[in-house]
Amino acid sequence: MSTRTTTIRAEIQKLVRQLPFRSFILNFENGQHAVIEHPENIAFDPATNGHGGSLDFHVVAGDVRMISTFEAVTSVSLLDIGEPR
């Protein structure tokens, strides 16, 4: 796993676990994006003891059903209140 992919994956894990949870957006290299409004909207095999874990993830949010890879994510950002989804 590349350093960039490892960093993206770690950032997503941090955002999913934060309390209180804040919605965030995943931006992809093909121009698409996915809004994660609840921690249950994204699933992946977590790393064990800082090693391993899946390279792909699943998003289920509203009408969106997506399987992608952390390598395809170009950026992760918090969703501003009032920002269009």
C-alpha positions as CSV (number, residue, x, y, z in Angstrom):
1,M,0.0,0.0,0.0
2,S,1.4,3.4,-1.0
3,T,2.1,6.1,1.6
4,R,-0.8,8.2,0.1
5,T,-3.2,5.3,0.3
6,T,-2.2,4.6,3.9
7,T,-2.7,8.2,4.8
8,I,-6.1,8.4,3.2
9,R,-7.2,5.1,4.9
10,A,-6.0,6.3,8.3
11,E,-7.8,9.7,7.9
12,I,-11.1,7.8,7.0
13,Q,-10.7,5.5,10.0
14,K,-10.1,8.6,12.3
15,L,-13.2,10.3,10.9
16,V,-15.4,7.2,11.3
17,R,-14.4,6.8,14.9
18,Q,-14.5,10.4,16.0
19,L,-17.1,11.5,18.7
20,P,-19.2,13.2,18.0
21,F,-19.3,12.0,14.5
22,R,-19.1,14.6,11.7
23,S,-20.2,14.0,8.1
24,F,-17.4,13.9,5.5
25,I,-16.9,13.6,1.8
26,L,-14.8,11.2,-0.2
27,N,-13.6,12.7,-3.5
28,F,-12.5,10.2,-6.2
29,E,-10.1,10.4,-9.1
30,N,-12.9,10.0,-11.6
31,G,-14.7,13.2,-10.3
32,Q,-17.3,11.4,-8.3
33,H,-17.8,11.9,-4.6
34,A,-19.6,10.1,-1.7
35,V,-21.0,11.8,1.3
36,I,-20.7,9.8,4.6
37,E,-23.3,11.1,6.9
38,H,-23.1,8.3,9.5
39,P,-20.3,5.9,10.5
40,E,-22.6,3.0,9.3
41,N,-22.5,4.4,5.7
42,I,-18.9,3.0,5.1
43,A,-17.5,-0.4,5.9
44,F,-14.1,-2.0,5.5
45,D,-11.9,-4.5,7.2
46,P,-9.8,-2.5,9.8
47,A,-6.1,-2.9,10.3
48,T,-5.0,-5.1,13.2
49,N,-2.2,-3.8,15.3
50,G,-1.5,-1.1,12.6
51,H,-1.0,-3.7,9.9
52,G,-3.1,-5.2,7.1
53,G,-6.8,-4.4,6.6
54,S,-8.6,-4.2,3.4
55,L,-7.7,-2.0,0.4
56,D,-11.3,-1.6,-0.6
57,F,-14.5,-0.3,1.1
58,H,-18.2,-0.3,0.7
59,V,-20.5,2.8,0.9
60,V,-24.2,2.5,1.4
61,A,-25.8,5.9,1.8
62,G,-29.3,6.8,0.6
63,D,-29.4,5.7,-3.1
64,V,-25.6,5.3,-3.3
65,R,-24.2,1.7,-3.4
66,M,-20.5,1.8,-4.1
67,I,-17.5,-0.5,-3.8
68,S,-14.2,1.3,-4.3
69,T,-10.6,1.3,-3.2
70,F,-8.7,3.7,-0.9
71,E,-6.3,4.2,-3.9
72,A,-9.1,5.8,-5.9
73,V,-9.8,8.4,-3.2
74,T,-8.1,11.7,-3.9
75,S,-9.2,13.6,-0.9
76,V,-11.3,13.5,2.3
77,S,-12.9,16.6,3.8
78,L,-15.4,17.4,6.5
79,L,-18.9,18.3,5.2
80,D,-19.6,22.0,6.1
81,I,-23.0,22.6,7.6
82,G,-25.3,23.9,4.8
83,E,-23.0,22.6,2.1
84,P,-24.9,21.0,-0.8
85,R,-24.6,17.2,-0.9
